């Protein structure tokens, strides 16, 4: 392969053709995937090889293989195209806020209870917004935000992650959920100390609600060595385990109406100050759509006014927060 043509730079068309070939390892399939004729795609890859001065693909009669240089440069080429895509998206957002794609990540202990209000808000107030929802655990959401896969997160804070800005929405209390007939069920003056000895049921590891519940128990003086013998992947399963008499659990107030409606359960409220969690929107610090996201938060607070929560008064977004419960 000849040395690189230093007077030229790769075009986006060439990079797009190469990344398609790297993905499909087949010229016909790659051409079809990006809407380009096969001869044009082959020519674009050849032109990119000439511009870079390296052989990117090994062509055989049956298939296409990436050369060692092609293996190394395929990820770089995709990163360039992704960055250009983000540039175009942000430019479009600046021209016309609340239009185009908004990729919203939501944690599982929030999604079923807030998404109906979020979707009503988007459909009624921002009909030109293409909302795409991704339900994942907090660590996955933060990875997606950092990688540019997600634009905005709806989750429990504080996160303690540098480069992430939090826009608080509301605080909500936790309640104790017990089986019917339990002596603590229905009470409105529970002390946190009751958590010291109760058989507590929790979500699986990875859920932030599990960590919050454990933090509350530690603050109440519960022995950290106290066993947790039963866990669940979701709140719906968790409350059914409680209804079956296997123990008790903690639920955020927004989840109570949905999850305890099947019967067989009682709820008990803690005396003030009750254990609570804060729910917020989070995005990359300095994002071009920061103003849009702050306006979205203001509208969302209004949409959530009917929930059993304490809305946060509008304030400056919080950045690089310290970790906490």
N, C-alpha and C positions, 0 to 999 in steps of 0.2 A: 504494500500500500504506500502511496506517495505521502510525502510530508504534508502537514496541514496547510491549507490555503489561508495564510494569515490576513489576507485582504478581505475575507468574507466571514460572515457569522451564520450560524444555523438559523433557518427560518422556523417559525412555529409549525408550518405545514410539514417540514421535514421531521421535526421532533414528534409531531402527532403520528406520522406514518411509522416512525421507528418504534414508538411505544406500543402501537397497535400490533406490529409484528412481534415485538418482545412478549406481548401478552398472549397472542394466539399461536405463534410459531407456525404460521401458515399465511402465505400472501393473499390467497383468495378470501379467507375468513377475515383477515385484518382489513382488507380493502372494503369488504361489505360492512364491517363494524363502524367504519368512520365515513362511509359514503363516498369513497374514492375508487376510481377504476384501478384494476390491478396493475396495468402498465404505469400509471401515474404514481401509484404507491411505490412500486419497485424503483422508479426513477428518483423519487424523493429520498428513499433510503440510500441509494447510490450517491446522490448529491451530498447527503449528510456525511457519508463515509469520506468523500473527497474533501469536504470542508474541514473535517476533523483530522484527516490524515491517518485514520485507523479503520481496519475492517471490523464491522459491527456484527455481521451475520455470515453464516456459512450456508450457502445454497446447495441443495442436493436435488435430485429428481423427485424425491418423495416428500421431503420436509425441510424445514428451516431450523437451524440451530444458531444460538447466540455464540459468538466468539467470546473468549475471556474478556476482551475489551467491551464487547456488547453487554455482557453480564454486569460489568461495573458501571457502565454509563446509562443503562436502562433506567435505573432508579433516579439518577440525576435528571434525565430527560423528563421523567414523570413529575418530579418535583418542580421543574421549571414550568410545565404546563399547569400544574395545580396552582402555582403562585400567580400565573397569568389569569387563571380562572377567578381566583380570589380578588385580584385587582379589578377585573371587570364587574364582579358582583358588588364590590364596595363602591365603585364608581356609580353603578346603577342605583345603589341605596342612597348615595348623596344626592343624586338627581331627583329621586322620588322616594322619600321615606315610606315605609310600610308597603313596599311592593317587592316582588321577587321572592326568593326562597329565604325562609328563616328556619334553620335546623335547631329545634328545641330538644334538649335532653332533660329527662325527668326521672327522679328516683322512684322505685316501686312503691314506697310508703307514702308517696304524694300523688302519683299519677291517677289512681282511680277516683280520688276525692276532689282534686282541683281541676283536672282536665275538662270536665263538663263546663265549668265556668270559663276556662281559658278558651275553649273552642267557641262558645257563644260570643265571647268578646271579639275574637278574631273574625268570625263570620259576620257579626253585626257592625263592627267599627272599622275593621281593616280587611274588607273583602278582597282587595288586590294582593294580599299577603299569602304566599304559598307556604303554609305552615307544615313542616315535616317533624313528626314527634318520634323520639327514640327513648325507650324506657330501659335504663341500665343502672347498675350500682354506681355509687359515687366515684370510685377510683376509675372506672371505665369512662364515665362522663368527663372527668378532668383530663384524662388522656385524649379523649376526642376533642375537647376544647383546645388543648395545647397543640394538637396536630392540625387544627383547622377543619376537622370533620364535623364539628358542632359549633354553632354560633352563640347560643345562649343556654344556660342551665337553670332548672328550677329544682332546688334541693335545700337540705338543711345546712345551716352555717353556725359558727364560723368554720372556714376550711383550713386556714393557715397555709395557703399556697401562694408563693410569690407570683406576681404577674396576673393575678385574678382579682377582679373588682366585684364586690358584692353589693347588691341593691336590695336592702331589706324590704320584705313585704308585710309579714305579721309574725307574732308570737302566739303559740298555742300550748295549752296545758296538756299534760298527760293525765289519764284517768286509770284507775285500777279496774281490770275486768276479771270477774269471778264467776264461778258456776252459781246457778240458782240455789238459794238456801245458805250460801256462805255468810258468816256473821259480819263480814266487812262490806258485802254488797249493798248498795243503796245509800251508804253513809256519805255525808258531805263535809266531814271534818277529820279526815284521815291524817295521821301523822306519817311522815316519811319513814319513821322507825318501824312501821309495820312490815316494811320490805325486808327486814333483817332475817326473818325466819320463814317467810312464805315460800312454797315451792314455785319458783318463777320459771315460766316458759318464755323462750326467746326465739328470735329469728336466727337463721343460719349466719355463720361468719361472713363478713363482707357487706352486710347491711348496716348502714350508719345508725339505724334505729336500735339495733342490738347494742352498739357501743354506747349510745345515749342512755339506754336502760341500765347498762352496767355501771355507767358513771353515776346515775341517780342512786343506785343501790350502794355504791361505795360511799357516797356522801351521807347516806342514811346509816352507815356503819355496818353494812352487810359484810360478812367474811368473804374475801375474794376467793377463798378455797371452796365455798359452798358450791356443790355440784349443780350443773344444769344438764339434766339427763335427757331432755327432749327439746328438739328445735324444729322449726318449720321454715319452708322456703318463702312463704307469704303470709300476710296477716289473716287472710280468709281461713287458712289451715290452722293458724295459731289460735284463733278464737274458738274454732271447733274442738280443738284439744282441750281448751278451758271448759267448754260446755260439757265435754265428756268426763270432766272431773280430774284431769291430770295435773291441774295446777292453776295458777293465775298469771296474768300478763299485764303489761302497760300498753295502752293505745293512745295515740295523739287524738285530740278532740275531733278533728276533721274526719277521722276514720270511724268514729263510734256509731253514727247512725247507719252507715252502710254495713259494717261488719257485725253488729250485734242485733240486726233486724230479724235474724232467723229464730230467735228465742233461745231459752236455756241459759241466759247470761244476765248478770247484774253488773252495774258500774258503780264505783265509789270514787268520790272526788276528794282531793287532798286539801288540807287547810292552807291558807295563804302563808307564805308564797309557795304556790304549787310548782312542782317540777315542770319544766316547759322546754320547748325547742323553738328555734327561729327558722323561718322559711324565707328564702331570698332568691332573687335572680342573680346569676353570676356570669361574667363574660371576661374576655381578655382585656387587661388594662390597656387603655389607649386605643381600643377598637374604633374603627371609623364610624361604626353605627352606635357609639356610646349614647349620643343624645336620643336616638330613636329608642334604644332600650330603656332609658330612663323614663321617657314618655309612656312606653308600654307598661312599665312598672306602675306609674301613676294611674293609668286606666285599669290595670289589673287589681289594684287595691280597691278601687270602687266596685269592681265586679265581684269581689270577695266579701263585701260588707255584710252579707247575710249569714256568713259562716260564724261558728262559735270561736272566734279568734280575736286577738287584739292587734288591730292594724297599726303598723309603724307609721309615725308621722314622717312626712317627707323630709329627707335629710341628704347631705352629701354622701355619695357612694363610699363604701368602705373598701380599702385596698390592702392587700398583703396582711390579712388579719391573723391573729394568733390562734392556735387551735384551742378548742374548748368543747364542752358538752353541747 
